[in-house]
């Protein structure tokens, strides 16, 4: 998978974490993704029913993993306290391209455990 990222100052551990999580999601490394999730994580894919709990989250991500990502572009990552956001594009091996924006809430400002994610995804 080709990965293009927006350069940052390198001083934000939370930005690095969001970048890593985005790459793990795009490459469907489910076991590694779930290491960062709280047991009661809630994932809202806007337009669908919320996904609640780490096990349900992993099952849904497994279902999505049928088509592999060929190119991931991370345009921007923003973080503040216990919140973060990332947006970019995913090019799939089947030729489809998706633009996405993910909004993260961590258990606390100092935590690496994701409490909630809201994802907006559109086909472009």
C-alpha positions in Angstrom: 0.0 0.0 0.0 1.3 3.4 -0.9 1.1 5.9 2.0 1.2 9.7 1.6 1.1 11.8 4.7 1.0 15.5 5.5 4.2 16.5 7.3 3.9 17.8 10.8 6.2 19.2 13.4 6.9 15.8 15.0 6.2 17.1 18.5 2.8 15.6 19.0 2.6 12.0 20.2 -1.2 12.0 19.7 -0.8 13.1 16.0 1.7 10.2 15.6 -0.9 7.8 17.2 -3.7 9.0 14.9 -1.5 8.6 11.9 -0.6 5.0 13.0 -4.2 4.2 13.7 -5.3 5.5 10.3 -2.6 3.3 8.6 -3.7 0.3 10.7 -7.3 0.8 9.7 -6.6 1.2 6.0 -4.4 -2.0 6.0 -7.0 -3.9 8.1 -4.6 -4.8 10.8 -7.5 -5.6 13.1 -5.5 -7.1 16.1 -3.3 -4.0 16.2 -6.2 -1.6 15.9 -8.1 -3.2 18.8 -5.1 -2.8 21.1 -5.9 0.9 21.1 -9.7 0.5 21.7 -11.5 0.7 25.0 -13.7 -2.3 25.7 -16.8 -0.2 25.4 -15.7 1.7 22.3 -18.5 3.2 20.2 -17.9 3.6 16.4 -20.5 5.6 14.5 -20.3 5.3 10.7 -22.5 8.2 9.8 -25.6 6.9 8.1 -25.4 3.4 9.7 -26.2 1.9 13.1 -23.5 2.6 15.8 -21.0 -0.3 16.5 -20.6 -0.8 20.2 -17.9 -2.8 21.9 -14.4 -3.9 20.9 -15.5 -7.4 19.6 -18.3 -6.0 17.5 -15.9 -3.3 16.1 -13.4 -6.0 15.1 -16.1 -8.1 13.4 -17.3 -5.2 11.3 -13.7 -4.3 10.4 -13.2 -7.9 9.3 -16.3 -7.7 7.1 -14.9 -4.5 5.4 -11.5 -6.1 4.7 -12.5 -7.8 1.5 -11.2 -5.1 -0.8 -7.6 -4.0 0.0 -6.4 -0.4 0.1 -3.8 0.4 -2.6 -3.2 4.0 -1.6 -3.8 6.0 1.6 -3.5 9.8 1.6 -3.6 11.5 5.0 -4.3 15.2 4.4 -4.5 16.6 7.9 -4.5 15.5 11.6 -5.7 17.7 14.4 -5.5 17.0 18.1 -6.4 18.8 21.3 -6.7 17.2 24.7 -8.7 14.0 24.5 -10.0 14.7 21.0 -8.5 14.2 17.5 -9.5 14.3 13.9 -8.0 13.1 10.6 -9.1 13.4 7.0 -7.9 12.0 3.7 -8.6 9.6 0.9 -8.3 5.8 0.4 -7.8 4.3 -3.1 -8.9 0.7 -3.2 -7.6 -2.1 -5.4 -10.9 -2.3 -7.2 -10.5 1.3 -8.4 -12.9 2.9 -6.0 -11.8 6.0 -4.0 -13.2 7.1 -0.7 -12.8 10.4 1.1 -13.0 10.1 4.9 -13.0 12.2 8.1 -12.6 10.4 11.4 -13.2 12.1 14.8 -11.7 10.4 17.8 -12.4 10.7 21.5 -9.9 9.1 23.9 -10.7 8.1 27.5 -8.6 11.0 28.7 -6.1 13.5 27.3 -3.2 11.3 28.4 -4.8 8.0 27.3 -4.1 6.0 24.2 -7.4 4.1 24.5 -10.1 5.2 22.0 -13.5 5.7 23.6 -15.4 6.8 20.5 -15.0 7.3 16.7 -17.3 9.1 14.3 -16.5 8.4 10.7 -17.7 10.2 7.6 -17.0 8.3 4.4 -18.1 9.2 0.8 -17.3 7.6 -2.5 -15.6 10.1 -4.9 
